[in-house]
């Protein structure tokens, strides 16, 4: 296989991997932020923040990596996507900035101001999540501006937010104990219901708004090859439902270990639906790719940097393994 062929594929895979890792890792800490105001006491909110404190900044590195790879490897696609999604991208960045400011300022604020920054962190999490969900829905419809496509993007925003709340609840079940853990089980049951309903609705609407997706998933014999994806997703969701119903505190990591593969399968399904297009219906990844010489130089840099990013991510999770402890600022 010539470099003209495999280099765009390699960058497409690296970019997809970065985005998938971001969706799982930053998904749970966005979910914790969106659930923050559901806690009953300040101590519980402190513990929720403490559970994501060592990780949330590093989690966002994967978003920077994914967008950076798209910029340098597929500049034409980068321009089209960001041009079409200028407003939701701006809102997402505003939400991320609000989260970052609130996270640091709540640690230094007086007791009477702390609630304000908790609200800011909560709002920033929702703004970020809804913006990402809207962008995903707009991408699926090929950036169509019709009323139907806009409604689908809004539906996607709600579904992505529900899935983030689900994985955020699963994270809190794994990292907390006592009353907060019991609350997390309850939040997870509610979020799972919304996630299943949203996933089912999106799965029905997707083929209706995109004939290409309908052909990919329902045309014989291709439908046989991809059938394991929805079937396995259904099995995992059923297992998650049973898990949240039982609320077994002796196996606190089970919800997280079941939720993460659902994200992976959803990502695989999305990639399958559009490959080899990087901009649906407009550009394939080979048409959007930079020159081969440019890709070769960038490829060596990406391969050199990726192990460091993965390494410090794994190291941080290893160092701060176990249950979260209460915040102390002295």
N, C-alpha and C positions, 0 to 999 in steps of 0.2 A: 504494500500500500504506500503510495507516494505521500510526502509531507503535505502536499496541497489537500489531500483527503483526510489524513489522520490528525493533523494538527487542529483544524477547526473542531473535529470530534472530541479531541482531548480537552480543549478549552471549554467546550459545551458541557462535558462531563464534570470538569472541575468547578465550573460556575454553578451547575446544578447541585453538586455535592455541597458547596458552600451555602447555597440558599436553603437546602434541606436541613443542614445542621443548624442554621440560624432559626428556621421555623420551629424546630424542636426545642432548642436551648432557650432562645429568647421568647419562644411561645409560652413556656411555663412562667418566666418571670413577668411577662406582660399579663398573664393570667392572674398571678398573685397580686399585681398592681390593680387589676380590675376588680378583684375580690376584697381589696383592702378595707373598704368602707362597710363591708358586711360583718366585720369583726365587732364584737360587743365592747371590748375594752381597749384602752391604750396599750396595755401590756401585750395583748394579742396582736395588735397592729405592729408593735415593735418586733415581736417574734417573727411575724410574716416578713417584714423587711430584713430581719437578720438572716432568714433562710435563703434569701437571694443575694444578700450583700456581697459575698466574696466572688460571685459569678457573673452578675448581670452586665458589667462593663465588658468583660471578656467575651460574653455571648454575642454582643453586637459587632465584635471584630469580624465575625463570619459574614455579616451583611456588607460591611465595607469591602471584604475580599470579593464577594460575589459581584457587587456593583463595579468594583475596580476591574475585575476580569472582563466584564462585559464592555467597559469603556475602552480598554486597550485591545481586546481581541475582536470585538464586534462593534466598532464605533458607529457604524451606520444604524444598526439596531438600537444602540444606546440612545442616539439622537431621536429616533422615532418614538421609542417607548417613553422617554422622559418628556419629550415634547407633547405627547398625547396625555400624559399623566401629570402634567405640571402642578395642578392644584392639589390632588391627593398626595403627591410627593412632598409638596411644601407643608401640608398639614401633618404628614407623618414626621417630618423633621422638627416641626414645632412641638409635636407631642414628645419626641425623644429628648428635645432640649428641656422641655418642662419636667420630664421625669428626672433627668440628670440634675437639674437645679434643685428640685424638691427633695431628692434623695440626700443631697449634701446639706441643704439648709435645715431640714427637719432635725438633723443631728446637733445643730447649734442653736436652734430656736428655743425660746422660752416655752413653758407649758401652754400658755394661752395662744401662742402662735403655731404650735406643732400641728394642731388640727387643720390649719390652713394649708400647710405643706403636705399633709396626708391627702387632703382633697386635691391638691395640685398633682401629686403623684398618681392618684386615682384617675383624674381627668386626662393626664398625659398618656396613661396606659390605654384608656379607651380610645382616645384620638388616634394613637399609633395603630392600634389593632383594627379599628374600623377603616382607617385609610388603607392599610395593607390588604384587607379583605376586598375593599372597593377596587383597588388596583388589580387584584387577581381576577375579579369578575370582568373588569374592562378588558383585560388582556385576553381572556377566554373568548370574548365576543369580537375580538379584532379591533377594539377601540371604536366600535360603532356608537354613534351618538343618539340613536333612536330611543324612544321612550321605553320600549321593551328591553333593550340592552342596558339602559340606565337602571331599570327596576331589577334586572338580574344582577348587576354590579352591587346594588344596595343589599340584595338578598345574600350575595357572597360576603359582604361586609359583616352581616349579622352572623353568618355561619362560621366564618373564620374566628370571630370574637368568641363565639360559644366554644369552639374547639380549643382556643387558648385558655378559656376559663376551665375547661375540662382538664387539660394537662397541668394547669396551675393548681387545681385541686389535688390532682394526683401527686404533685410535688410536695404539697403541704402535708398530705397523708404520710409521705415518706419521711419528711424532715421534722415533724412536730409530734407532740404527745398530748394526752389529756383532752381538755375541752376543745382546744383549737383543732386537734386532729378529728374529733367528732364532728365539728362544724365542717371541716374539709370533706369528710365523707358525704355529708348532706349536700354541700355545694356541688360535689362531683356528680351526685345522682341527678340534680337539676340540670347541670351543664351537659351531661351525657344525653339526657332526653332531648334537649335543644339541638345537640350535635347530630344525633341520629336523624331527627326530623329534617334538619337542614341538609344533611348529606343526601338523604333520600330525595328531597325536593330538588336539589341541585343536579342530582343524577338523572332526574326526569327532564328537567328543563334544558340541561346541556345539549342533548341531541336535538332538541327542538330549535334552539337558537343557532346551532352549527351543524349543517348537513355533513360536513367532513367528520365531525366527531361521531355522528350517527353511523356513518359508513364504517369508520374504524372499529367501532365496538359491536356492531350488530350484523355486519356483512359476513357471510360464511366463506371460507373457514376461519377467518381471522378471529371471529368471536370465540372459537374454541381455545385459541392460544391465550387470550386475555381473560378468559373466564375465571382462572384462579385468583385474580386480583379482587374482584367484588366478592367472591365466595370467601376468601380468607379474611377480607375486611369484615364481612358479616359475622364470621366466627369470632373474631377478636372483639367486635362490639357486643356480641352476646356474652362473651366471657367477662367483659368489662361490666356489663349490666349485672351479672351474677355477683361479681366482685364487690361492686358498690352496694348491692343489696345486703350482702353478708357483713360488710364492714369489719373484716377480720384484722384486728390490730397486730396480730402475730406475723402478718405478711404485709408490711406497710409498703414495700416496693412493688408489689404486684400491679396496682393500677398504673404506675408509671411505665412498667415494663410492657404492659398491654397497650397503653396509649401511644407510645412512641412508634411502634410498628404501623399503627393506623395512619399516622402522618407519613411514614415512608411509603405505604401502599397508595395513599392519595397522591403523593408526588409522582410515583411511578405511573399512575393512571393519567395524570396531567401531561407528563412527558411523552407518553405513548400517544396521546390524543393529537399532539401537534408536531412531533418529530417528522421530518427534519426542519420544520419552520422554527425560526427563532422569533419572528414577528408573524403571528398567525395570518395566513393568507397573503402576506406581502413579501417576506424575505426568508430564504433558507439560511442555515448557518454558514454554508459555503459562500453564498452571495454576500453575506454581511461581514465575512471575516476580513481581517487585515491581511496585508501581504504575507507570503510565506516566510520571508526573511524576518519580518517584524515578529511574527508568531514564534519563530524559533528562538529568538532572543528572550522574549517574554516567558516562553515555556520553561527555560532553564531557571529563570528567576522565580517563577511560581513554584517549581519543584523544590527549590532551595528554601523558600519561605514557608511553604505549607507544613513541613514537619515541626517547625518552631511553633506555629499557631496551634497545631494539634497537640503538641507536647505540653505547652503551658496550660492549655485547656484541660487536658487529662490530669496534669499535676495539681491544678487548683481543686478539681473535684476529689482527688485523692487526699489532699491535705485537709480539706474541709468536709470529709465524709462524716456520716453519722448525723445525729439529731442536731438541729440548730439550737444555739444557746441564746439567752436573752441579751439584748443590746446593752453595752456599757460605753459611756463616752468620757469616762474619767481617765 
